[in-house]
């Protein structure tokens, strides 16, 4: 798998996780005040999704650095 392919997959996964987290937070807003246990569970799940997305953003930054380094290496070799 190329760096570009991996970067594309990471970006898609970040978008998916962020969307799922937003959906979970929307569900929290739709719950009544009496659903404290469910509200807490949804908030925890949303936070976990956001944490995974944050981890993937760090991975994306690393992939972008690799791409930049590969591009500089190619231009030096030309």
Number of C-alpha atoms within 10 A of each C-alpha: 5 7 14 13 10 14 19 13 13 18 17 12 16 21 13 14 21 19 15 16 23 16 14 21 18 14 14 20 11 10 12 9 9 8 10 12 9 13 20 12 13 19 18 15 16 23 16 14 21 19 15 15 21 15 12 18 16 11 16 20 12 13 17 15 12 14 15 12 12 13 12 11 11 10 9 8 7 5
